[in-house]
Each structure stands twice: as C-alpha cells, then as structure tokens.
Amino acid sequence: MKRNWIIGITLALLISLLAACGDDNASDNQTDNEADKQQETEAPEQPKAPEPDMSEIPDVVAEVNGEKITKEDFKPVYVSTLNNYSVQGLYDEKQDKNGEMEKQIQQQTVEQLIGQQLLIQEAEKRDLEASDKEVNEKITSLKEQFGSDEQFEEALKSSKVTEEDLASDLKKQVKIQKLVKDETGTVKVSEKEVKDMYKQMTEAQKEGNKDEEGKDKESKQEIPSFEELKPQIEAQLKSQKEGEEIQKLVDKLRENGDVTVNL
C-alpha cells in the first residue's frame, strides 16, 4: 500500500486509546467508597461498533494533484470516525436507515484526507524539514501520556501501527505544523476575547444548573473562576484561530490545485 499520508489515522486511534487510559486514571483517583459502589454497579453496555459497507467505495476515492487517496487509505479513517461518532451517541447505525448520515461522514472523511494531502504537498514543496530531535520529542510526549512504555506499545499494537510508522507520521505532522506557523505567524488572543468566552461558558453553566421549571438544581456544578479557566480558554481560542487559518490555506491550495473526488 502506498502511504501518501497517514497523519490523523495513527493519532486519531492513539487519542481514542488515550481517552480510555484517562478514564482509568480518573477512576483510580476515586475514594474507596466510590470504587466499592462502582464494583456493585454493572457497567453500562458499550454501543456496538458500526460495520460499514465498503462495497460501494471506489478503489480511488480522490486524486490530489496526481496523488491518489485509495480505498485502503480511506477505510481506517472512515471506520475510526464512525466509531467515534457512535461512542459519543452521534451515530446509530439502526436509526440511519436511509444511510444519509453515513454518506455525510464519508464526505467528511474524504474532505479531511484531501486537506491533509494538500498540506503535506505544500510543506514538501516549501522544503520544510523535520529533524530526528523534533520527531523524538513528539514520541516522548505521546509516551508520557501513558502509564508506561508497555501501555504505549500496546496502544500501537492495537492500532496496528509500528513505532517506525508513527515516527514517519509525526515527521509529516512536524512539517505541517511548520507550514501552519509560516502561514499564521504567532496567533494572539486578547484579554477581551478570553473574558467574552468565559462569560458565555458561565452563562451556559448557569442554565445547566437549572431544572425544567427554571429553578436551581439541588446538585449544582461549581463554576470555576476566571483565573482557573483562563489558560484553557486561551488555548482553545488560539486553536480555533489556527484552525481557521489552516482552512483558509487548504481552500487556497484546493482552488489552485487539481482535485478530483470519486466518492
């Protein structure tokens, strides 16, 4: 299989595994009484993973400036996206009888892959490089999010990804990050933007603390202070702004490129 891209597949799978590990760590921090109650309570049944029909997916789902995105490239990302939607309760295979939502997710997936391919091509066109040191720092950062090297290796094994594959993917990611930095420069977030976001969040939380009759619930969630949430809000706003700039670049590259979608 020609690996034109893989960024997103590996990281998406690792992120889902990290989320599971995070849940395990959170439960470790519970009190003994809460742990006893959890043992007495049967865990809720997890939604069954969707089994998408790939028979109508063409062998080449898209071409980007002569580079093919194949069915083999498409499938793992598509299946992973379907699973994520299912786990979050956003996709139910039984309820999607006419397959409309599945088609939307297919289109979303192919657009994601086209965007990734355009960014990779542009990064290589600009001769942006990723050093071994930069890649190793990324791998070390990922490993630190697991309890041990063994858990990290098990996550890779479950994702059917070797550490060499991961290093190759992260090398491309570093190049894309440099491309994004070239385009966006230093993204700044103003104090006003942070305060406006905090106000929206607190107002939404206040509404969430009320029942259907508009009265305060007995068990209300505490609203963190502005200073507590400020770093998270700044990071979120910065990420949003960077995402907007990336999309602008993808749109520009697509407009000037040769993209064919066969799906």
C-alpha positions as CSV (number, residue, x, y, z in Angstrom):
1,M,0.0,0.0,0.0
2,K,1.4,3.4,-0.9
3,R,1.4,5.6,2.2
4,N,0.8,9.0,0.8
5,W,-0.4,10.1,4.2
6,I,-1.3,8.6,7.5
7,I,-1.4,11.6,9.8
8,G,-4.7,11.5,11.5
9,I,-5.2,7.8,11.4
10,T,-2.4,7.0,13.9
11,L,-3.1,10.0,16.1
12,A,-6.9,9.5,16.0
13,L,-6.5,6.0,17.1
14,L,-4.0,6.9,19.8
15,I,-6.2,9.7,21.0
16,S,-9.1,7.3,21.5
17,L,-6.9,5.0,23.4
18,L,-5.5,7.8,25.5
19,A,-9.1,8.8,26.4
20,A,-9.7,5.3,27.6
21,C,-6.5,5.5,29.7
22,G,-7.6,8.8,31.0
23,D,-10.8,7.3,32.2
24,D,-8.9,4.6,34.0
25,N,-6.6,7.1,35.7
26,A,-9.6,9.2,36.8
27,S,-11.3,6.1,38.4
28,D,-8.0,5.4,40.2
29,N,-8.4,8.7,42.0
30,Q,-11.8,8.0,43.4
31,T,-12.3,7.2,47.0
32,D,-12.5,3.6,48.2
33,N,-16.3,4.0,48.9
34,E,-16.9,5.2,45.3
35,A,-14.8,2.3,44.0
36,D,-16.9,-0.2,46.0
37,K,-20.1,1.3,44.6
38,Q,-18.7,1.1,41.1
39,Q,-18.0,-2.6,41.6
40,E,-21.5,-3.2,42.7
41,T,-23.0,-1.4,39.7
42,E,-22.8,-3.1,36.4
43,A,-21.0,-1.1,33.8
44,P,-23.3,0.3,31.0
45,E,-23.2,-1.6,27.8
46,Q,-20.9,0.0,25.2
47,P,-22.5,0.7,21.8
48,K,-21.7,-1.9,19.2
49,A,-19.1,-0.7,16.7
50,P,-20.6,0.1,13.3
51,E,-19.8,-2.3,10.5
52,P,-19.8,-0.1,7.4
53,D,-20.4,-1.5,3.9
54,M,-17.4,-0.6,1.8
55,S,-18.6,-2.3,-1.3
56,E,-19.7,0.9,-3.0
57,I,-16.5,2.8,-2.1
58,P,-14.3,3.2,-5.2
59,D,-10.7,1.9,-5.3
60,V,-9.6,5.5,-5.6
61,V,-11.8,7.9,-3.6
62,A,-9.9,11.0,-4.7
63,E,-6.9,12.4,-6.5
64,V,-5.0,15.4,-5.3
65,N,-2.6,16.9,-7.8
66,G,-1.9,13.4,-9.2
67,E,-1.6,11.7,-5.8
68,K,-4.2,9.0,-5.2
69,I,-6.2,8.6,-2.0
70,T,-7.1,5.0,-2.2
71,K,-9.9,2.9,-0.6
72,E,-7.2,1.4,1.7
73,D,-6.3,4.9,2.8
74,F,-9.9,5.9,3.3
75,K,-11.2,2.9,5.2
76,P,-9.3,3.2,8.6
77,V,-10.1,6.9,8.9
78,Y,-13.7,6.3,8.0
79,V,-14.2,3.4,10.4
80,S,-12.5,5.3,13.2
81,T,-14.7,8.3,12.6
82,L,-17.8,6.2,12.6
83,N,-16.8,4.5,15.8
84,N,-16.1,7.9,17.5
85,Y,-19.5,9.2,16.4
86,S,-21.1,6.0,17.7
87,V,-19.3,6.2,21.1
88,Q,-20.4,9.8,21.5
89,G,-24.0,8.8,20.7
90,L,-24.0,10.9,17.5
91,Y,-24.4,8.0,15.1
92,D,-26.7,5.0,15.4
93,E,-26.5,2.5,12.5
94,K,-30.0,1.2,13.2
95,Q,-31.6,4.7,13.1
96,D,-29.7,5.7,9.9
97,K,-31.9,3.6,7.8
98,N,-31.5,5.6,4.6
99,G,-27.8,5.9,5.1
100,E,-27.8,9.7,4.8
101,M,-25.6,10.3,7.9
102,E,-23.2,7.6,6.8
103,K,-22.9,9.4,3.4
104,Q,-22.2,12.7,5.2
105,I,-19.5,11.0,7.3
106,Q,-18.0,9.6,4.1
107,Q,-17.8,13.0,2.5
108,Q,-16.4,14.5,5.7
109,T,-13.7,11.8,5.8
110,V,-12.7,12.3,2.2
111,E,-12.5,16.1,2.6
112,Q,-10.3,15.6,5.7
113,L,-8.0,13.4,3.7
114,I,-7.8,15.8,0.8
115,G,-7.0,18.7,3.2
116,Q,-4.2,16.6,4.8
117,Q,-2.8,15.7,1.4
118,L,-2.8,19.3,0.2
119,L,-1.0,20.4,3.4
120,I,1.6,17.7,3.1
121,Q,2.3,18.5,-0.6
122,E,2.7,22.2,0.2
123,A,5.0,21.5,3.1
124,E,7.2,19.4,0.9
125,K,7.0,22.0,-1.9
126,R,8.5,24.5,0.6
127,D,11.2,22.1,1.6
128,L,10.2,22.2,5.2
129,E,12.1,19.6,7.2
130,A,11.6,17.8,10.5
131,S,14.7,16.8,12.5
132,D,15.1,13.5,14.3
133,K,15.1,15.5,17.5
134,E,11.8,17.1,16.8
135,V,10.2,13.7,16.0
136,N,11.7,12.1,19.1
137,E,10.3,14.9,21.2
138,K,6.8,14.2,19.8
139,I,7.2,10.5,20.5
140,T,8.4,11.2,24.1
141,S,5.4,13.5,24.6
142,L,3.0,10.8,23.5
143,K,4.7,8.1,25.7
144,E,4.4,10.4,28.7
145,Q,0.6,10.3,28.4
146,F,0.6,6.6,29.0
147,G,1.3,4.9,32.3
148,S,4.3,3.0,30.9
149,D,6.2,2.1,27.7
150,E,4.3,-1.2,27.8
151,Q,0.9,0.6,27.6
152,F,2.2,2.8,24.8
153,E,3.4,-0.2,22.8
154,E,0.1,-2.0,23.4
155,A,-1.7,1.0,22.1
156,L,0.4,1.0,18.9
157,K,-0.2,-2.8,18.6
158,S,-4.0,-2.4,19.0
159,S,-3.9,0.3,16.3
160,K,-1.8,-2.0,14.0
161,V,0.8,0.7,13.8
162,T,4.6,0.2,14.3
163,E,6.8,2.8,16.1
164,E,8.5,3.3,12.7
165,D,5.1,4.1,11.1
166,L,4.4,6.5,14.0
167,A,7.8,8.3,13.6
168,S,7.1,8.7,9.8
169,D,3.7,10.1,10.5
170,L,5.0,12.5,13.2
171,K,7.7,13.7,10.8
172,K,4.9,14.8,8.4
173,Q,3.0,16.4,11.2
174,V,6.0,18.4,12.2
175,K,6.3,19.7,8.7
176,I,2.7,20.6,8.6
177,Q,3.0,22.5,11.9
178,K,5.9,24.5,10.4
179,L,3.8,25.2,7.4
180,V,0.9,26.4,9.6
181,K,3.3,28.6,11.6
182,D,4.6,30.1,8.3
183,E,1.0,31.0,7.4
184,T,-0.4,32.1,10.7
185,G,2.7,33.5,12.5
186,T,2.2,34.0,16.2
187,V,-1.5,33.7,16.9
188,K,-2.6,36.2,19.6
189,V,-5.7,36.1,21.8
190,S,-6.8,39.3,23.5
191,E,-8.0,39.6,27.1
192,K,-11.4,40.7,25.9
193,E,-11.8,37.6,23.8
194,V,-11.0,35.4,26.8
195,K,-13.4,37.2,29.0
196,D,-16.2,37.1,26.4
197,M,-15.7,33.3,26.1
198,Y,-15.7,32.9,29.9
199,K,-18.9,34.8,30.1
200,Q,-20.6,32.5,27.5
201,M,-19.3,29.5,29.4
202,T,-20.6,30.6,32.8
203,E,-24.0,31.6,31.4
204,A,-24.3,28.2,29.8
205,Q,-23.3,26.5,33.0
206,K,-25.9,28.6,35.0
207,E,-28.6,27.4,32.6
208,G,-27.4,23.8,33.0
209,N,-27.7,24.2,36.8
210,K,-31.5,24.8,36.4
211,D,-34.2,22.3,36.1
212,E,-37.1,22.3,33.6
213,E,-39.0,24.8,35.7
214,G,-36.1,27.2,35.8
215,K,-35.3,26.5,39.4
216,D,-31.8,25.8,40.7
217,K,-31.0,22.1,40.9
218,E,-30.1,20.6,44.3
219,S,-26.8,19.3,43.0
220,K,-25.2,22.2,41.1
221,Q,-21.9,22.1,39.3
222,E,-19.5,24.7,40.6
223,I,-18.3,27.3,38.1
224,P,-14.5,27.7,38.1
225,S,-13.1,31.2,38.5
226,F,-11.9,33.2,35.5
227,E,-8.2,32.7,36.5
228,E,-8.7,29.0,36.7
229,L,-10.1,28.7,33.3
230,K,-8.1,31.4,31.6
231,P,-5.3,29.2,30.3
232,Q,-7.7,26.6,28.9
233,I,-9.8,29.3,27.2
234,E,-6.7,30.9,25.7
235,A,-5.5,27.6,24.3
236,Q,-9.0,26.9,22.9
237,L,-9.3,30.3,21.2
238,K,-5.8,30.0,19.8
239,S,-6.6,26.6,18.4
240,Q,-9.7,27.9,16.8
241,K,-7.9,30.8,15.2
242,E,-5.1,28.5,13.9
243,G,-7.8,26.1,12.6
244,E,-9.4,29.0,10.7
245,E,-6.1,29.9,9.1
246,I,-5.4,26.3,8.2
247,Q,-8.8,26.0,6.5
248,K,-8.1,29.2,4.5
249,L,-4.8,27.7,3.3
250,V,-6.5,24.4,2.4
251,D,-9.2,26.3,0.5
252,K,-6.5,28.3,-1.4
253,L,-4.4,25.2,-2.2
254,R,-7.5,23.4,-3.4
255,E,-8.6,26.3,-5.6
256,N,-5.2,26.4,-7.2
257,G,-4.8,22.6,-7.3
258,D,-6.2,19.7,-9.3
259,V,-8.6,17.8,-7.0
260,T,-11.0,15.0,-8.2
261,V,-13.4,13.3,-5.8
262,N,-14.7,10.0,-7.0
263,L,-16.9,9.2,-3.9
